[in-house]
Protein backbone atom coordinates (compact mmCIF):
# COMPACT_ATOMS: atom_id res chain seq x y z
CA UNK A 1 0.00 0.00 0.00
CA UNK A 2 2.89 2.35 0.76
CA UNK A 3 4.09 2.08 -2.83
CA UNK A 4 0.64 3.00 -4.15
CA UNK A 5 0.36 6.08 -1.96
CA UNK A 6 3.78 7.37 -3.05
CA UNK A 7 2.95 7.39 -6.74
CA UNK A 8 0.68 9.82 -8.58
CA UNK A 9 -0.85 6.98 -10.56
CA UNK A 10 -1.28 5.01 -7.34
CA UNK A 11 -3.25 7.85 -5.76
CA UNK A 12 -5.36 8.14 -8.91
CA UNK A 13 -5.95 4.36 -8.88
CA UNK A 14 -6.99 4.41 -5.19
CA UNK A 15 -9.31 7.36 -5.87
CA UNK A 16 -10.95 5.63 -8.84
CA UNK A 17 -11.43 2.40 -6.89
CA UNK A 18 -12.99 4.26 -3.95
CA UNK A 19 -15.25 6.20 -6.30
CA UNK A 20 -16.49 3.03 -7.96
CA UNK A 21 -16.93 1.39 -4.55
CA UNK A 22 -19.07 4.20 -3.09
CA UNK A 23 -21.05 4.89 -6.30
CA UNK A 24 -23.85 2.45 -5.63
CA UNK A 25 -26.28 4.63 -7.57
CA UNK A 26 -24.07 4.33 -10.66
CA UNK A 27 -24.09 0.54 -10.45
CA UNK A 28 -27.88 0.67 -10.29
CA UNK A 29 -27.93 2.61 -13.56
CA UNK A 30 -25.48 0.16 -15.11
CA UNK A 31 -27.71 -2.76 -14.07
CA UNK A 32 -30.76 -1.07 -15.65
CA UNK A 33 -28.81 -0.19 -18.77
CA UNK A 34 -28.77 2.93 -20.88
CA UNK A 35 -31.24 1.94 -23.56
CA UNK A 36 -31.38 4.49 -26.35
CA UNK A 37 -28.09 6.15 -25.40
CA UNK A 38 -26.35 7.56 -28.48
CA UNK A 39 -23.18 5.62 -27.58
CA UNK A 40 -24.90 2.45 -28.79
CA UNK A 41 -25.44 3.89 -32.26
CA UNK A 42 -21.68 3.89 -32.87
CA UNK A 43 -19.82 1.07 -34.56
CA UNK A 44 -17.12 -0.89 -32.73
CA UNK A 45 -14.18 1.25 -33.88
CA UNK A 46 -16.05 4.50 -33.27
CA UNK A 47 -17.01 3.28 -29.77
CA UNK A 48 -13.42 2.35 -29.00
CA UNK A 49 -12.25 5.75 -30.22
CA UNK A 50 -14.78 7.50 -28.00
CA UNK A 51 -13.71 5.37 -25.01
CA UNK A 52 -10.05 6.15 -25.73
CA UNK A 53 -10.74 9.91 -25.86
CA UNK A 54 -12.70 9.69 -22.62
CA UNK A 55 -9.92 7.77 -20.85
CA UNK A 56 -7.24 10.18 -22.07
CA UNK A 57 -9.27 13.26 -21.05
CA UNK A 58 -10.26 11.80 -17.67
CA UNK A 59 -6.77 10.70 -16.70
CA UNK A 60 -5.35 14.02 -17.89
CA UNK A 61 -7.80 15.89 -15.65
CA UNK A 62 -7.10 13.59 -12.68
CA UNK A 63 -3.34 13.91 -13.15
CA UNK A 64 -3.50 17.70 -13.54
CA UNK A 65 -5.66 17.98 -10.42
CA UNK A 66 -3.29 15.77 -8.46
CA UNK A 67 -0.23 17.83 -9.44
CA UNK A 68 -2.13 20.95 -8.34
CA UNK A 69 -2.87 19.20 -5.03
CA UNK A 70 0.79 18.33 -4.48
CA UNK A 71 1.65 21.98 -5.04
CA UNK A 72 -0.95 23.07 -2.50
CA UNK A 73 0.46 20.68 0.10
CA UNK A 74 3.98 21.97 -0.54
CA UNK A 75 2.69 25.50 0.07
CA UNK A 76 0.96 24.30 3.25
CA UNK A 77 4.18 22.77 4.53
CA UNK A 78 6.25 25.83 3.69
CA UNK A 79 3.86 28.33 5.29
CA UNK A 80 2.54 26.05 8.04
CA UNK A 81 -1.08 26.17 6.82
CA UNK A 82 -3.55 23.73 8.38
CA UNK A 83 -4.16 20.66 6.21
CA UNK A 84 -7.93 21.05 6.51
CA UNK A 85 -7.76 24.49 4.90
CA UNK A 86 -5.60 23.13 2.08
CA UNK A 87 -7.98 20.19 1.56
CA UNK A 88 -11.01 22.48 1.40
CA UNK A 89 -9.17 24.69 -1.09
CA UNK A 90 -8.10 21.61 -3.04
CA UNK A 91 -11.69 20.38 -3.35
CA UNK A 92 -12.87 23.85 -4.42
CA UNK A 93 -10.15 24.06 -7.09
CA UNK A 94 -10.98 20.53 -8.26
CA UNK A 95 -14.59 21.60 -8.70
CA UNK A 96 -13.39 24.52 -10.83
CA UNK A 97 -11.26 22.13 -12.92
CA UNK A 98 -14.29 19.84 -13.21
CA UNK A 99 -16.46 22.78 -14.30
CA UNK A 100 -13.94 23.64 -17.00
CA UNK A 101 -14.03 20.02 -18.16
CA UNK A 102 -17.84 20.00 -18.35
CA UNK A 103 -17.78 23.32 -20.16
CA UNK A 104 -15.04 22.62 -22.74
CA UNK A 105 -15.05 18.86 -23.35
CA UNK A 106 -18.17 18.85 -25.57
CA UNK A 107 -16.08 20.63 -28.22
CA UNK A 108 -13.46 17.86 -28.12
CA UNK A 109 -16.15 15.20 -28.46
CA UNK A 110 -17.83 17.13 -31.26
CA UNK A 111 -14.49 17.30 -33.10
CA UNK A 112 -14.31 13.50 -32.83
CA UNK A 113 -17.87 13.16 -34.18
CA UNK A 114 -16.98 15.57 -36.98
CA UNK A 115 -14.20 13.18 -37.99
CA UNK A 116 -16.31 10.01 -37.90
CA UNK A 117 -19.64 11.29 -39.28
CA UNK A 118 -20.12 12.71 -42.76
CA UNK A 119 -22.16 15.88 -43.11
CA UNK A 120 -21.52 17.49 -39.73
CA UNK A 121 -20.80 21.19 -39.91
CA UNK A 122 -17.87 22.77 -38.14
CA UNK A 123 -19.37 24.62 -35.22
CA UNK A 124 -18.86 25.66 -31.63
CA UNK A 125 -20.93 23.49 -29.28
CA UNK A 126 -19.70 24.97 -26.01
CA UNK A 127 -22.59 26.32 -23.97
CA UNK A 128 -22.71 28.44 -20.83
CA UNK A 129 -20.33 27.73 -17.97
CA UNK A 130 -21.92 25.23 -15.55
CA UNK A 131 -23.34 26.72 -12.36
CA UNK A 132 -23.31 25.09 -8.92
CA UNK A 133 -26.75 23.54 -9.45
CA UNK A 134 -25.58 21.87 -12.67
CA UNK A 135 -22.43 20.57 -10.97
CA UNK A 136 -24.49 19.15 -8.13
CA UNK A 137 -26.86 17.39 -10.52
CA UNK A 138 -23.98 15.91 -12.50
CA UNK A 139 -22.01 14.72 -9.45
CA UNK A 140 -25.09 13.27 -7.74
CA UNK A 141 -26.21 11.60 -11.02
CA UNK A 142 -29.62 13.26 -10.73
CA UNK A 143 -29.53 14.91 -14.14
CA UNK A 144 -30.55 12.98 -17.25
CA UNK A 145 -29.60 9.31 -17.16
CA UNK A 146 -27.07 8.85 -19.94
CA UNK A 147 -23.54 7.51 -20.14
CA UNK A 148 -22.01 10.89 -20.86
CA UNK A 149 -23.46 12.67 -17.82
CA UNK A 150 -22.85 9.70 -15.54
CA UNK A 151 -19.26 9.46 -16.74
CA UNK A 152 -18.86 13.15 -15.92
CA UNK A 153 -20.43 12.53 -12.53
CA UNK A 154 -17.94 9.77 -11.76
CA UNK A 155 -15.08 12.05 -12.79
CA UNK A 156 -16.39 14.78 -10.46
CA UNK A 157 -16.71 12.31 -7.61
CA UNK A 158 -13.21 11.00 -8.27
CA UNK A 159 -11.79 14.53 -8.13
CA UNK A 160 -13.40 15.10 -4.74
CA UNK A 161 -12.33 11.69 -3.42
CA UNK A 162 -8.81 12.24 -4.77
CA UNK A 163 -8.51 15.36 -2.60
CA UNK A 164 -9.67 13.39 0.44
CA UNK A 165 -7.34 10.47 -0.29
CA UNK A 166 -4.41 12.84 -0.53
CA UNK A 167 -5.45 14.50 2.74
CA UNK A 168 -5.45 11.11 4.52
CA UNK A 169 -2.09 10.16 2.99
CA UNK A 170 -0.48 13.44 4.08
CA UNK A 171 -2.08 13.21 7.53
CA UNK A 172 -0.87 9.63 7.98
CA UNK A 173 2.68 10.57 6.93
CA UNK A 174 2.65 13.52 9.30
CA UNK A 175 1.45 11.30 12.17
CA UNK A 176 4.27 8.80 11.56
CA UNK A 177 6.95 11.49 11.94
Secondary structure by P-SEA (a helix, b strand, c coil): cccccccaaaaaaaaaaaaaaaaaaaaaaaaacccccccccccaaaaaaaaaaaaaaaaaaaaaaaaaaaaaaaaaaaacccaaaaaaaaaaaaaaaaaaaaacaaaaaaaaaaaccccccccccccccccaaaaaaaaaccccccaaaaaaaaaaaaaaaaaaaaaaaaaaaaaac
